[in-house]
Amino acid sequence: MLFNSYLFILCFLPLTLAGFYILSPRSRRAAQMYLLAMSLWFYGYYDPAYLILICGSILGNYAFSRLLQKDAGKKPGPEYRGSKALLTAAVVCNVALIFYFKYYDFFISNVNSVFRTDFVLKHIMLPLGISFFTFQQISFIADSWKGLTKDYSLLEYALFVTYFPQLVAGPIVLHGEIIPQFRNIGRTRPDPALVSRGIMLFTLGLSKKVLIADWLGKAVDHAYGNAGGASSAELLIAVAAYTLQIYFDFSGYSDMAVGLGAMFGFTLPINFDSPYKSLSIPEFWRRWHMTLGRFLQKYIYIPLGGNRKGPARTFINTMITFAVSGLWHGANFTFILWGLLHGLGVGTGRLIQKYTEKIPKVFRWAFTYAFVTFAFGLFRADSVRQYGMILKRLFTGGTWRASEDFLSLFKIPNLRYLMETVHIPYTDMAFYGFSAAFVLAGSLLICLLCGNNYKRVYKTNALTLAGTLILLTMCLLSLSRVSVFLYFNF
């Protein structure tokens, strides 16, 4: 079920909110069970078979966590940990699950290419959210090994994994952030200010997705789908547009998830902090997909040694961590190279930080944004070969003129009629070119000048109510061209 759908906004969400607020004053357990049931409906709506997978994963990981907690409790003292063999077995089972569904065909196809074998591909459909809920459960297992999850019930754990706002595309939530909030259900009265904030934050996130990301996505899909015949200008515009599209799409989803949490009285962690304002690659990764970065730092980078073993080892640990980040995003060499490219950027940026700080901020921002943009060009490409072809056409040939058909994908609704009304002369090509420039520049300016939605102060007055209703109405009228979120593919 999509957040940006009539079914979710007009049916699922009202039913879930109503049932939750009716049950929570009467029985915390009943309210938790209701949220769990609705979350499973939300997930199973895509394909009921997914419920077998996620329920099996929950039961298996909960059993592992109980065994690890029991083992960690055999000896007193904060330094004692549970069995490393049991922890390894639990992590291997989770990695094996994600490997089978996400990487099996990728692995077998490369084995066939290298060794000229003919193993049959399974063409396994990727279950939605498997990367997110698997990482979330690995974090729980690791904390169980440390003896930090002793008294969670199966119901609480299942709700922690499946809670629908963050289930399929994050943010990646830690148990200590959300389960204590589940335990507080019914003990406090609903906070109207928090619910209002949630509605406004959800609406702003929906606007990012429906009114900006989907608009940019039409031109991106057109150019990448016809990369061999697109002009250099069209490819450059598409690469620039995708950088904006993926931000508005994914940060929009995160805003909606946090807003939905607030409607139920829960606080979910921030996932984006204006990343396109960054002045370096390390700063970008402190602002982009923050909960994934937190997971990778806590459960991969630090266990590898972090920055405690000298500059060379720190650089290697950084590269390994970002290679994992790239592979986590998908079974394609484009993602792995994208991760390594950012690892190189972060590792090098840390080494030369004392020198780059002397460079004027505008140049540091321009370099960082250009680096991120061309790296996202690789992220979006269907293959490394396609990206190489795009780079070749950008820098060694091709025409620097965009076609009218391509630019028309950016056209601003009703602007033509406004121009005709005030008697502004124009040609179709000029109109489409102006629309493209306005959409791209306007989207970038929103990233650079507007404050973070999560940190915004939400005032409940007539002005904000009117603005929220107008934005929500505009979004609802645009849902006829509903599209999935980009990170559903990862």
C-alpha positions as CSV (number, residue, x, y, z in Angstrom):
1,M,0.0,0.0,0.0
2,L,1.4,3.4,-1.0
3,F,1.3,6.5,1.2
4,N,0.4,8.4,-1.9
5,S,-2.8,6.6,-2.8
6,Y,-6.5,7.2,-2.2
7,L,-6.8,3.8,-0.4
8,F,-4.2,4.8,2.2
9,I,-5.2,8.4,2.7
10,L,-9.0,8.0,2.6
11,C,-9.4,4.5,4.1
12,F,-6.5,2.9,5.8
13,L,-5.2,5.9,7.7
14,P,-8.5,7.0,9.1
15,L,-9.5,3.5,10.1
16,T,-6.1,2.9,11.8
17,L,-6.2,6.2,13.7
18,A,-9.8,5.7,14.8
19,G,-9.2,2.2,16.0
20,F,-6.0,3.1,17.8
21,Y,-7.5,6.1,19.7
22,I,-10.6,4.1,20.6
23,L,-8.5,1.2,22.1
24,S,-5.5,3.0,23.6
25,P,-7.4,4.5,26.7
26,R,-9.0,1.1,27.3
27,S,-6.1,-1.4,26.8
28,R,-2.5,-0.8,25.8
29,R,-2.1,-4.4,24.7
30,A,-5.3,-4.2,22.5
31,A,-4.0,-1.0,20.9
32,Q,-0.6,-2.6,20.2
33,M,-2.3,-5.7,18.7
34,Y,-4.5,-3.4,16.5
35,L,-1.5,-1.5,15.3
36,L,0.3,-4.8,14.5
37,A,-2.7,-6.1,12.6
38,M,-3.1,-3.0,10.6
39,S,0.7,-2.9,9.8
40,L,0.5,-6.5,8.6
41,W,-2.4,-5.5,6.4
42,F,-0.4,-2.6,5.1
43,Y,2.5,-4.9,4.2
44,G,0.5,-7.8,3.0
45,Y,-1.6,-5.6,0.6
46,Y,1.3,-5.8,-1.9
47,D,1.3,-9.6,-1.9
48,P,-0.1,-11.8,0.9
49,A,2.9,-14.1,0.5
50,Y,5.1,-11.4,1.9
51,L,3.4,-12.0,5.3
52,I,4.9,-15.5,5.5
53,L,8.4,-14.1,4.9
54,I,8.2,-11.2,7.4
55,C,6.4,-13.3,10.1
56,G,8.9,-16.1,9.8
57,S,11.7,-13.5,10.0
58,I,10.2,-12.0,13.1
59,L,9.7,-15.3,14.9
60,G,13.2,-16.5,14.0
61,N,14.9,-13.4,15.1
62,Y,12.9,-13.1,18.3
63,A,13.9,-16.7,19.2
64,F,17.6,-15.9,18.5
65,S,17.3,-12.7,20.7
66,R,15.8,-14.7,23.6
67,L,18.7,-17.3,23.4
68,L,21.2,-14.5,23.2
69,Q,19.7,-12.7,26.2
70,K,19.6,-15.9,28.2
71,D,23.3,-16.6,27.4
72,A,24.3,-13.0,28.2
73,G,22.6,-13.3,31.6
74,K,24.6,-16.3,32.7
75,K,27.4,-14.1,34.1
76,P,27.1,-10.8,35.9
77,G,28.9,-7.6,34.8
78,P,28.4,-5.1,32.0
79,E,31.4,-6.4,30.0
80,Y,30.0,-9.9,29.5
81,R,28.5,-10.6,26.2
82,G,26.5,-13.5,24.9
83,S,27.8,-16.3,22.7
84,K,29.6,-15.0,19.6
85,A,28.8,-18.3,17.8
86,L,25.0,-17.7,18.4
87,L,25.3,-14.1,17.3
88,T,27.1,-15.1,14.2
89,A,24.5,-17.7,13.4
90,A,21.7,-15.1,13.8
91,V,23.4,-12.6,11.6
92,V,24.2,-15.2,8.9
93,C,20.6,-16.3,8.8
94,N,19.5,-12.7,8.2
95,V,22.2,-12.1,5.6
96,A,21.3,-15.4,3.9
97,L,17.6,-14.3,3.7
98,I,18.4,-11.0,2.1
99,F,21.1,-12.6,-0.1
100,Y,18.6,-15.1,-1.5
101,F,15.8,-12.7,-2.3
102,K,18.0,-9.7,-3.4
103,Y,21.4,-11.0,-4.6
104,Y,20.9,-14.6,-5.7
105,D,20.3,-13.9,-9.4
106,F,23.0,-11.2,-9.4
107,F,25.5,-13.7,-8.0
108,I,24.6,-16.6,-10.3
109,S,24.6,-14.3,-13.4
110,N,28.1,-13.2,-12.6
111,V,29.3,-16.8,-11.9
112,N,27.9,-17.7,-15.3
113,S,29.7,-14.8,-17.0
114,V,33.1,-15.5,-15.4
115,F,33.1,-19.3,-15.5
116,R,30.9,-19.7,-18.6
117,T,28.4,-21.9,-16.7
118,D,24.7,-22.0,-17.3
119,F,23.1,-22.1,-13.8
120,V,19.5,-21.2,-14.1
121,L,18.3,-17.8,-12.7
122,K,15.3,-17.9,-10.4
123,H,14.0,-14.4,-11.2
124,I,13.0,-14.0,-7.6
125,M,10.7,-11.1,-6.8
126,L,12.2,-8.7,-4.3
127,P,10.0,-8.4,-1.2
128,L,9.3,-4.8,-0.3
129,G,11.3,-3.4,2.6
130,I,13.5,-6.5,3.1
131,S,16.6,-4.4,3.3
132,F,15.1,-2.1,5.9
133,F,13.5,-4.7,8.2
134,T,16.5,-7.0,8.0
135,F,18.9,-4.3,9.1
136,Q,16.5,-3.3,11.8
137,Q,16.4,-6.8,13.1
138,I,20.2,-7.2,12.9
139,S,20.6,-4.2,15.1
140,F,18.2,-5.8,17.6
141,I,20.1,-9.1,17.5
142,A,23.4,-7.2,18.2
143,D,21.9,-5.4,21.1
144,S,20.5,-8.7,22.4
145,W,24.0,-10.1,22.4
146,K,25.0,-7.2,24.6
147,G,22.1,-7.9,27.0
148,L,20.2,-4.7,26.2
149,T,16.8,-6.2,25.1
150,K,15.9,-8.3,28.1
151,D,12.2,-7.7,28.7
152,Y,10.6,-7.1,25.3
153,S,7.6,-9.3,24.6
154,L,7.0,-10.9,21.2
155,L,4.1,-8.4,20.6
156,E,6.3,-5.5,21.2
157,Y,9.1,-6.9,19.0
158,A,6.7,-7.7,16.2
159,L,5.3,-4.2,16.3
160,F,8.8,-2.7,16.4
161,V,9.6,-4.5,13.1
162,T,6.3,-4.0,11.3
163,Y,5.1,-0.6,12.4
164,F,3.8,0.6,9.1
165,P,5.1,4.2,8.8
166,Q,8.7,3.0,8.6
167,L,8.3,-0.6,7.5
168,V,9.2,-0.5,3.8
169,A,11.5,2.5,3.4
170,G,12.6,3.6,6.8
171,P,13.8,5.4,8.7
172,I,15.7,2.5,10.3
173,V,14.6,2.7,13.9
174,L,16.4,1.3,16.9
175,H,14.4,-0.6,19.6
176,G,15.3,1.8,22.3
177,E,13.7,4.6,20.3
178,I,10.3,3.2,19.7
179,I,9.4,0.3,22.0
180,P,9.4,2.5,25.1
181,Q,6.9,4.7,23.2
182,F,4.7,1.6,22.5
183,R,4.7,0.9,26.2
184,N,3.5,4.4,26.9
185,I,0.3,3.9,24.9
186,G,-2.8,4.9,26.9
187,R,-0.8,6.3,29.8
188,T,-0.9,9.9,28.5
189,R,-3.6,11.8,26.7
190,P,-3.3,12.4,23.0
191,D,-1.4,15.6,22.2
192,P,-3.4,17.7,19.7
193,A,-0.2,19.8,18.9
194,L,1.7,16.6,18.0
195,V,-1.1,15.2,15.9
196,S,-1.4,18.6,14.1
197,R,2.3,18.6,13.5
198,G,2.1,15.1,12.1
199,I,-0.7,16.0,9.7
200,M,1.3,19.1,8.4
201,L,4.5,17.1,8.1
202,F,2.8,14.3,6.3
203,T,1.2,16.8,3.9
204,L,4.6,18.5,3.2
205,G,6.2,15.1,2.6
206,L,3.4,14.1,0.2
207,S,3.9,17.4,-1.6
208,K,7.6,16.6,-2.1
209,K,6.7,13.3,-3.6
210,V,3.6,14.1,-5.7
211,L,4.2,17.7,-6.8
212,I,8.0,17.7,-7.3
213,A,9.7,14.3,-7.4
214,D,7.1,12.7,-9.8
215,W,7.3,15.8,-12.0
216,L,11.1,15.5,-12.3
217,G,10.8,11.7,-12.7
218,K,9.1,11.9,-16.0
219,A,12.0,13.6,-17.7
220,V,14.5,11.4,-15.9
221,D,12.8,8.2,-17.1
222,H,12.5,9.5,-20.6
223,A,16.2,10.3,-20.9
224,Y,17.6,7.2,-19.2
225,G,15.2,5.0,-21.1
226,N,16.5,6.5,-24.4
227,A,20.1,7.1,-23.3
228,G,21.6,6.0,-26.6
229,G,19.5,8.5,-28.6
230,A,19.3,11.4,-26.1
231,S,21.3,14.5,-26.7
232,S,24.1,15.7,-24.4
233,A,21.9,18.5,-23.1
234,E,19.0,16.1,-22.3
235,L,21.4,13.7,-20.4
236,L,22.9,16.5,-18.4
237,I,19.5,17.8,-17.5
238,A,18.3,14.2,-16.6
239,V,21.3,13.6,-14.3
240,A,20.7,17.0,-12.6
241,A,17.0,16.2,-12.3
242,Y,17.5,12.8,-10.8
243,T,19.7,14.3,-8.0
244,L,16.7,16.4,-7.1
245,Q,14.1,13.7,-7.7
246,I,15.7,11.1,-5.4
247,Y,16.0,13.7,-2.6
248,F,12.4,14.9,-2.8
249,D,11.1,11.3,-3.2
250,F,13.0,9.8,-0.3
251,S,13.0,12.7,2.0
252,G,9.3,13.1,1.2
253,Y,8.7,9.5,2.3
254,S,10.7,10.1,5.5
255,D,8.7,13.2,6.3
256,M,5.5,11.3,5.7
257,A,6.7,8.5,8.0
258,V,7.7,10.8,10.8
259,G,4.4,12.7,10.3
260,L,2.4,9.5,10.5
261,G,4.3,8.5,13.7
262,A,3.4,11.9,15.2
263,M,-0.3,11.3,14.4
264,F,-0.2,8.3,16.7
265,G,1.8,10.2,19.4
266,F,5.2,8.6,18.5
267,T,8.5,10.3,17.6
268,L,10.5,8.7,14.8
269,P,14.2,9.7,14.1
270,I,15.1,12.3,11.5
271,N,16.5,10.8,8.3
272,F,17.5,13.9,6.3
273,D,19.0,17.2,7.4
274,S,19.2,19.4,4.3
275,P,22.0,17.3,2.7
276,Y,22.3,19.5,-0.4
277,K,23.6,22.4,1.8
278,S,26.7,20.3,2.6
279,L,30.2,21.7,2.0
280,S,32.0,18.4,1.9
281,I,31.3,14.7,1.1
282,P,31.7,13.7,4.8
283,E,29.2,16.4,5.8
284,F,26.8,15.2,3.1
285,W,26.8,11.7,4.7
286,R,26.1,13.2,8.1
287,R,22.9,14.7,6.6
288,W,21.8,12.1,4.0
289,H,19.9,8.9,5.0
290,M,21.0,9.5,8.5
291,T,19.5,6.3,10.1
292,L,21.3,4.1,7.6
293,G,24.6,6.0,8.3
294,R,24.0,5.5,12.0
295,F,23.5,1.8,11.5
296,L,26.6,1.4,9.3
297,Q,28.7,3.3,11.8
298,K,27.5,1.5,14.9
299,Y,27.4,-2.1,13.5
300,I,30.0,-2.1,10.8
301,Y,32.5,0.8,10.9
302,I,33.1,0.8,14.7
303,P,33.4,-3.0,15.0
304,L,36.0,-2.9,12.2
305,G,38.0,-0.5,14.3
306,G,36.6,2.8,13.2
307,N,39.3,5.6,13.4
308,R,41.1,4.0,16.3
309,K,43.9,2.3,14.4
310,G,45.5,5.0,12.3
311,P,44.8,6.9,9.1
312,A,45.4,4.0,6.7
313,R,43.1,1.6,8.6
314,T,40.5,4.3,9.0
315,F,40.5,4.8,5.2
316,I,40.1,1.1,4.7
317,N,37.3,0.8,7.2
318,T,35.5,3.7,5.5
319,M,35.8,2.0,2.1
320,I,34.5,-1.3,3.4
321,T,31.5,0.5,5.1
322,F,30.6,2.3,2.0
323,A,31.0,-0.8,-0.1
324,V,28.4,-2.4,2.2
325,S,26.2,0.7,1.8
326,G,26.3,0.4,-2.0
327,L,25.6,-3.3,-2.0
328,W,22.7,-2.8,0.5
329,H,21.0,-0.6,-2.1
330,G,20.8,-3.2,-4.8
331,A,22.2,-6.1,-6.7
332,N,24.1,-4.1,-9.4
333,F,27.7,-3.0,-9.9
334,T,26.4,0.5,-10.3
335,F,25.4,0.6,-6.6
336,I,28.7,-1.0,-5.5
337,L,30.8,1.5,-7.4
338,W,28.5,4.3,-6.2
339,G,29.3,3.2,-2.6
340,L,33.0,3.0,-3.3
341,L,33.0,6.4,-4.9
342,H,31.4,7.9,-1.9
343,G,33.8,6.0,0.4
344,L,36.7,7.5,-1.5
345,G,35.1,10.9,-1.2
346,V,34.5,10.6,2.5
347,G,37.9,9.1,3.2
348,T,39.8,11.6,1.2
349,G,37.7,14.5,2.5
350,R,38.6,13.6,6.1
351,L,42.3,13.5,5.2
352,I,42.4,16.9,3.6
353,Q,39.8,18.6,5.7
354,K,42.3,21.1,7.3
355,Y,43.3,22.2,3.8
356,T,39.8,22.4,2.3
357,E,38.4,24.5,5.1
358,K,40.5,27.4,3.8
359,I,38.6,27.3,0.4
360,P,35.6,29.7,0.1
361,K,32.4,28.0,1.0
362,V,30.8,28.6,-2.4
363,F,33.5,26.6,-4.1
364,R,33.3,23.8,-1.6
365,W,29.5,23.6,-2.0
366,A,29.8,23.6,-5.8
367,F,32.3,20.8,-5.8
368,T,30.3,18.7,-3.3
369,Y,27.0,19.2,-5.2
370,A,28.7,18.3,-8.5
371,F,30.3,15.2,-7.0
372,V,27.0,14.0,-5.5
373,T,25.1,14.8,-8.8
374,F,27.4,12.8,-11.0
375,A,27.6,10.0,-8.5
376,F,23.8,9.8,-8.5
377,G,24.0,9.6,-12.3
378,L,25.8,6.2,-11.7
379,F,23.2,5.3,-9.1
380,R,20.4,5.8,-11.5
381,A,22.0,4.1,-14.5
382,D,20.8,0.6,-15.5
383,S,24.4,-0.6,-15.8
384,V,28.0,0.6,-15.6
385,R,28.1,0.4,-19.4
386,Q,25.1,2.7,-19.7
387,Y,26.7,5.2,-17.3
388,G,30.0,5.1,-19.3
389,M,28.0,5.8,-22.5
390,I,26.3,8.7,-20.8
391,L,29.6,10.2,-19.6
392,K,31.0,9.8,-23.1
393,R,28.1,11.6,-24.7
394,L,28.3,14.3,-22.1
395,F,32.0,15.1,-22.5
396,T,33.1,13.8,-25.9
397,G,30.2,14.4,-28.3
398,G,26.5,14.8,-28.9
399,T,24.4,17.9,-29.5
400,W,23.9,20.5,-26.8
401,R,20.3,21.1,-27.7
402,A,17.4,19.5,-25.9
403,S,14.4,18.5,-28.0
404,E,11.0,20.1,-27.6
405,D,9.5,16.7,-26.7
406,F,11.9,16.2,-23.8
407,L,11.5,19.8,-22.5
408,S,7.8,19.5,-22.7
409,L,7.9,17.0,-19.9
410,F,8.7,19.9,-17.5
411,K,5.8,22.0,-18.6
412,I,4.0,23.9,-15.8
413,P,0.3,23.4,-15.9
414,N,-1.8,26.4,-16.7
415,L,1.3,28.7,-17.2
416,R,0.6,28.9,-20.9
417,Y,-2.9,30.2,-20.3
418,L,-1.6,32.7,-17.8
419,M,0.9,34.0,-20.4
420,E,-1.8,34.3,-23.0
421,T,-4.1,36.1,-20.6
422,V,-1.5,38.8,-19.9
423,H,-0.4,38.8,-23.6
424,I,3.2,37.6,-23.1
425,P,4.5,36.4,-26.4
426,Y,6.2,33.0,-26.5
427,T,7.1,30.1,-28.7
428,D,6.5,26.5,-27.7
429,M,10.2,25.9,-27.4
430,A,10.8,29.0,-25.3
431,F,7.8,28.0,-23.0
432,Y,9.1,24.5,-22.5
433,G,12.7,25.7,-21.9
434,F,11.5,28.3,-19.4
435,S,9.4,25.6,-17.6
436,A,12.4,23.2,-17.4
437,A,14.7,26.0,-16.0
438,F,12.1,27.1,-13.5
439,V,11.4,23.6,-12.3
440,L,15.1,22.6,-11.9
441,A,16.2,26.0,-10.4
442,G,13.1,26.2,-8.1
443,S,13.6,22.6,-6.8
444,L,17.3,23.4,-6.0
445,L,16.4,26.6,-4.3
446,I,13.9,24.8,-2.1
447,C,16.7,22.5,-1.0
448,L,19.0,25.4,-0.3
449,L,16.8,28.1,1.2
450,C,14.0,26.2,3.0
451,G,14.4,24.9,6.5
452,N,14.2,21.2,7.3
453,N,10.6,20.0,7.6
454,Y,11.4,17.9,10.7
455,K,12.9,20.9,12.5
456,R,10.2,23.4,11.5
457,V,8.0,25.0,14.1
458,Y,4.4,24.1,13.3
459,K,1.8,26.6,14.5
460,T,-1.8,25.6,14.6
461,N,-3.5,28.7,13.2
462,A,-5.9,29.6,10.4
463,L,-3.0,30.3,8.0
464,T,-1.3,26.9,8.5
465,L,-4.7,25.1,8.3
466,A,-5.5,26.8,5.0
467,G,-2.0,26.1,3.6
468,T,-2.2,22.4,4.7
469,L,-5.6,22.0,3.1
470,I,-4.6,23.6,-0.2
471,L,-1.4,21.4,-0.4
472,L,-3.3,18.3,0.5
473,T,-6.0,19.0,-2.1
474,M,-3.4,19.6,-4.8
475,C,-1.8,16.3,-3.9
476,L,-5.1,14.4,-3.9
477,L,-5.9,15.9,-7.3
478,S,-2.5,14.7,-8.6
479,L,-2.8,11.1,-7.4
480,S,-4.2,9.9,-10.7
481,R,-0.5,9.6,-11.8
482,V,0.5,7.7,-8.6
483,S,4.0,6.2,-8.6
484,V,5.9,4.1,-6.2
485,F,8.7,5.5,-4.1
486,L,12.2,5.1,-5.4
487,Y,13.5,3.4,-2.3
488,F,10.9,0.6,-2.7
489,N,13.3,-0.8,-5.2
490,F,16.2,-1.0,-2.7
